[in-house]
């Protein structure tokens, strides 16, 4: 009786073990086939990072250690049994195939690849991948490759002639913040070209809306600000941002130091254009803007802000606007500058902790402000 029971338990164990091995084999086989589909640009059934849809796979490491190889899925044939010489060789061949496939993807898409400059034919393939793929990690890798190549002047024309501008701009509609950031970076590199700027202007309103509504201090917001800064280097398209100046000032007041500096670069471009002076004066500014002069703020931020104020005052046509006080509402930048004396007194005070250069700059600015806004006939 005991012998029969032992035989029964052994038989059951073998059946269960065989069933588990078969399930593992089917699972690994399905994942391998799915990975091959995605490597060929086709839609996979599951993501490489696991069975959960939408998971991200971003492993572009070149390390050959076992820990990194275990991150990618390696399919072992059913005869590659552990503990046998033939099985050891079969498993080694399977790992080698997986490593070669991984390196092939790295060479084509990794931003750290030595061969990052693509030919027109290769750029066309990458653009097709961006246009057809819906996988976030594939889009991210392809956009990185495009962004690296768009940094070269000779590739900007090629990407435009291949129809790349609307393909990349379409990605701005995605909800994935990482993919959207990479698309903005590509457009930013492409916007250095004059002809590309002319064609990208139709997307400025969308980029502007996405920038001001994105999460404060996020990478998407900073990438959008950089693109808008490049698009406003010349005066040709600056008028398209006239209705968003108040939003940019709000970002400046609420953002961190990096966001503040990027907004200042954008506002500095606008302030150098005489045609934008009235729109800048009309912009609504939060009351917290004056608090920048109440504490020990970054000297660079204060100096650039004062340069912007000076440019606006210099470029505004005062002789043609006699009734300027009645043309701007409460809370506007014009009203803020008329009351700037309060901020100046705090900076110039004996107990102020501001840098000496900041005090000198504020003193010169107040002299210019008094000359234009408080002429002797109106005192």
C-alpha positions in Angstrom: 0.0 0.0 0.0 2.8 2.4 0.8 4.6 1.6 -2.4 1.5 2.3 -4.5 1.0 5.6 -2.7 4.5 6.7 -3.4 4.1 5.8 -7.1 1.0 7.8 -7.2 2.6 10.8 -5.7 5.5 10.6 -8.1 3.2 10.3 -11.1 1.2 13.3 -10.0 4.3 15.3 -9.5 5.5 14.5 -13.0 2.2 15.5 -14.5 2.1 18.8 -12.7 5.7 19.5 -13.5 5.1 18.8 -17.2 2.1 21.0 -17.2 4.0 23.9 -15.6 6.9 23.5 -18.1 4.4 23.6 -21.0 2.8 26.8 -19.6 6.1 28.5 -19.3 7.1 27.4 -22.8 3.9 28.8 -24.2 4.3 32.1 -22.3 7.9 32.6 -23.3 7.1 31.7 -26.8 4.3 34.1 -27.0 6.4 36.9 -25.6 9.2 36.1 -28.0 6.9 36.3 -31.0 5.4 39.5 -29.6 8.9 41.0 -29.2 9.8 40.1 -32.8 6.6 41.8 -34.0 7.5 45.0 -32.2 11.1 44.8 -33.5 9.7 44.7 -37.0 7.4 47.7 -36.3 4.2 45.7 -36.0 1.8 45.9 -33.1 2.5 43.5 -30.2 0.0 41.9 -28.0 1.7 42.9 -24.8 4.5 45.3 -23.8 8.0 44.1 -23.2 7.9 45.4 -19.7 5.2 42.9 -18.8 1.6 41.8 -19.4 0.3 45.2 -18.2 -0.7 47.4 -21.2 1.0 50.8 -21.3 4.1 49.7 -19.4 7.2 51.4 -20.5 10.4 49.7 -21.7 13.4 51.9 -21.8 16.4 49.7 -21.3 19.1 50.8 -23.7 22.1 49.7 -21.6 25.1 48.3 -23.4 26.2 46.2 -20.4 26.6 42.5 -21.0 26.2 41.3 -17.5 23.6 38.7 -16.6 21.6 41.2 -14.5 20.9 43.4 -17.6 20.2 40.4 -19.8 17.6 39.1 -17.4 15.7 42.4 -17.9 14.9 41.4 -21.5 12.9 38.3 -22.3 15.0 35.3 -23.6 13.2 32.4 -25.1 14.8 29.0 -24.4 13.8 26.0 -26.5 12.1 23.1 -24.7 15.2 20.9 -25.1 17.5 23.4 -23.3 17.3 21.5 -20.0 19.3 22.8 -17.1 22.1 20.5 -16.0 22.8 18.9 -19.4 25.7 19.9 -21.7 23.4 20.2 -24.7 21.0 22.3 -22.7 23.7 24.6 -21.6 24.8 25.2 -25.2 21.3 25.8 -26.3 20.7 28.4 -23.6 23.9 30.1 -24.5 22.9 30.4 -28.1 19.4 31.8 -27.1 21.1 34.4 -24.9 23.4 35.4 -27.8 20.5 35.8 -30.1 18.7 38.0 -27.6 21.8 40.1 -27.1 22.3 40.6 -30.9 18.7 41.7 -31.3 19.0 44.1 -28.4 22.1 45.6 -29.8 20.5 46.0 -33.2 17.8 48.1 -31.7 20.4 50.1 -29.8 22.4 50.9 -32.9 19.3 52.2 -34.7 17.5 54.1 -31.9 19.8 54.8 -29.0 20.9 58.4 -28.5 24.2 57.2 -27.2 25.0 55.3 -30.3 28.2 56.2 -32.1 26.4 56.2 -35.4 23.8 58.8 -34.7 23.9 60.6 -38.1 21.3 58.9 -40.3 21.1 58.9 -44.1 18.0 60.3 -45.8 16.8 56.7 -46.4 17.2 55.9 -42.7 15.5 59.1 -41.7 12.6 58.1 -43.9 12.3 54.8 -42.0 12.4 56.6 -38.7 9.7 58.9 -39.8 7.6 56.0 -40.9 8.1 54.4 -37.5 6.9 57.6 -35.8 3.9 57.8 -38.1 2.8 54.2 -37.7 3.8 53.1 -34.2 1.6 53.5 -31.2 4.0 52.1 -28.6 5.3 54.9 -26.3 8.8 53.5 -25.9 9.2 53.0 -29.7 8.0 56.6 -30.3 10.4 57.9 -27.7 13.4 56.1 -29.2 12.5 57.2 -32.7 12.0 60.8 -31.6 15.3 60.8 -29.8 17.0 59.7 -33.1 15.2 62.4 -35.0 16.1 65.1 -32.4 19.8 64.1 -32.6 19.8 64.4 -36.3 17.7 67.6 -36.4 20.6 69.2 -34.4 22.6 69.2 -37.7 21.8 72.0 -40.2 21.9 69.8 -43.3 19.4 67.4 -41.8 16.8 70.0 -41.1 16.0 70.5 -44.8 16.0 66.7 -45.4 13.5 66.1 -42.6 11.3 68.8 -43.9 11.4 67.6 -47.5 10.6 64.1 -46.2 7.4 65.5 -44.7 8.6 65.2 -41.2 7.2 68.4 -39.7 3.5 67.4 -39.7 4.4 63.8 -38.7 6.3 65.0 -35.6 3.7 67.8 -34.9 0.9 65.2 -34.8 2.6 63.6 -31.8 1.8 66.8 -29.8 -1.7 65.3 -29.4 -0.4 62.4 -27.3 -1.2 62.2 -23.6 2.2 60.6 -22.8 4.3 63.5 -21.3 7.6 61.8 -22.2 6.7 61.3 -25.8 5.3 64.8 -26.0 8.5 66.3 -24.6 10.6 64.4 -27.1 8.4 65.7 -30.0 8.8 69.3 -28.7 12.6 68.8 -28.6 12.6 67.6 -32.2 10.5 70.6 -33.3 12.7 72.9 -31.3 15.8 71.7 -33.2 14.0 72.0 -36.5 12.7 75.5 -35.8 16.2 77.0 -36.1 15.7 76.8 -39.9 13.8 79.8 -41.4 11.7 77.7 -43.8 10.8 75.3 -41.0 9.7 78.2 -38.9 7.4 79.3 -41.6 5.8 75.9 -41.7 5.7 75.4 -38.0 3.9 78.6 -37.2 0.5 76.9 -37.6 1.3 74.9 -34.5 2.3 77.8 -32.3 -1.2 78.3 -30.8 -1.3 74.6 -29.8 2.2 74.6 -28.4 1.3 77.8 -26.4 -1.9 76.3 -25.0 -0.1 73.1 -24.0 2.7 75.0 -22.4 0.6 77.2 -20.2 -1.7 74.4 -19.2 1.0 71.7 -18.5 2.1 70.8 -15.0 4.1 73.7 -13.5 7.9 73.3 -13.9 7.4 70.0 -15.9 9.7 68.9 -18.7 6.9 69.4 -21.2 6.4 73.0 -20.1 10.1 73.7 -20.3 10.3 72.1 -23.8 7.4 74.2 -25.0 8.9 77.4 -23.7 12.2 76.6 -25.5 10.3 76.0 -28.8 8.3 79.3 -28.4 11.6 81.1 -27.6 13.1 79.8 -30.8 10.0 80.8 -32.8 10.2 84.3 -31.5 13.8 85.0 -32.3 12.6 87.1 -35.2 9.6 89.5 -35.1 7.6 87.7 -37.7 5.5 85.5 -35.5 5.6 87.2 -32.2 2.1 88.7 -32.6 0.7 85.2 -32.3 1.6 85.1 -28.6 0.1 88.5 -27.8 -2.9 87.0 -26.0 -0.7 84.7 -23.9 1.7 87.2 -22.4 -0.3 87.3 -19.2 -0.1 83.5 -18.9 3.7 83.7 -19.3 4.0 86.3 -16.6 1.9 84.0 -14.4 4.3 81.1 -15.1 7.2 83.4 -14.3 5.8 84.3 -10.9 4.8 80.8 -9.9 7.6 78.7 -11.5 10.9 77.6 -10.1 14.2 79.2 -11.1 14.6 77.2 -14.3 11.1 78.1 -15.4 11.6 81.7 -14.5 14.8 81.9 -16.6 13.2 80.3 -19.6 10.1 82.6 -19.5 12.5 85.6 -19.3 14.2 84.5 -22.5 10.9 84.4 -24.2 9.7 87.8 -22.8 13.1 89.3 -23.7 12.5 88.4 -27.4 9.1 90.1 -27.3 10.3 93.2 -25.4 12.9 93.9 -28.2 10.1 94.3 -30.7 8.5 97.8 -30.7 5.3 96.4 -32.1 4.8 94.2 -29.0 5.3 97.0 -26.4 1.6 97.9 -26.1 0.7 94.2 -25.7 3.3 93.8 -23.0 2.1 96.9 -21.1 -1.5 95.6 -21.3 -0.6 92.1 -19.9 -2.0 91.3 -16.5 0.6 90.6 -13.8 0.0 89.0 -10.5 0.6 91.0 -7.3 3.3 88.5 -6.3 5.5 89.9 -9.0 6.6 92.6 -6.7 7.7 90.1 -4.1 10.7 89.3 -6.3 12.3 92.5 -5.0 11.4 91.8 -1.4 13.8 88.9 -0.8 17.1 87.7 -1.9 16.2 86.5 -5.4 18.6 85.2 -8.0 20.5 88.2 -9.3 20.4 87.0 -12.9 16.6 86.8 -12.7 16.2 90.4 -11.4 18.7 91.9 -13.9 17.0 90.2 -16.9 13.6 91.3 -15.6 14.8 94.9 -15.4 16.3 94.7 -18.9 12.9 93.6 -20.2 11.2 96.5 -18.4 13.7 98.9 -19.9 13.2 97.5 -23.5 9.5 97.9 -23.2 9.8 101.5 -22.0 12.4 102.3 -24.7 10.3 100.8 -27.5 6.9 102.2 -26.5 6.0 105.2 -28.7 5.2 107.7 -25.9 4.8 110.7 -28.3 1.9 108.9 -30.1 0.1 107.9 -26.8 -0.8 110.9 -24.8 -3.5 109.3 -22.7 -1.6 106.1 -21.8 -2.9 106.1 -18.2 -6.5 105.4 -19.4 -5.5 102.8 -22.0 -4.4 100.0 -19.5 -6.6 98.4 -16.9 -5.9 97.7 -13.3 -3.4 94.9 -12.7 -1.6 95.6 -16.0 2.1 95.8 -16.3 1.8 99.5 -17.0 0.1 100.1 -13.7 2.7 97.9 -11.9 5.5 100.0 -13.3 3.8 103.2 -12.3 3.9 101.8 -8.7 7.3 100.4 -9.1 8.8 103.0 -6.8 7.7 100.9 -3.8 9.8 98.0 -5.0 12.7 100.3 -5.8 12.7 101.7 -2.4 13.0 98.3 -0.8 15.9 97.3 -3.1 17.7 100.6 -2.6 17.1 100.6 1.2 20.1 100.4 3.5 18.9 97.1 5.0 18.5 95.5 1.6 20.4 92.3 1.0 20.5 92.7 -2.7 23.7 92.8 -4.7 25.3 96.1 -5.4 24.9 95.6 -9.2 21.2 95.1 -8.7 20.9 98.3 -6.7 22.8 100.3 -9.5 20.5 98.8 -12.1 17.4 99.6 -10.2 18.5 103.2 -9.7 19.2 103.7 -13.4 15.8 102.1 -14.3 14.0 104.4 -11.9 15.5 107.4 -13.6 14.3 106.2 -17.0 10.9 105.3 -15.6 10.5 108.7 -14.1 11.5 110.4 -17.3 8.8 108.6 -19.4 5.9 107.9 -16.9 6.3 111.0 -14.7 7.3 113.9 -17.0 7.7 117.2 -15.3 4.4 118.6 -16.7 2.4 115.8 -15.0 4.2 115.8 -11.6 
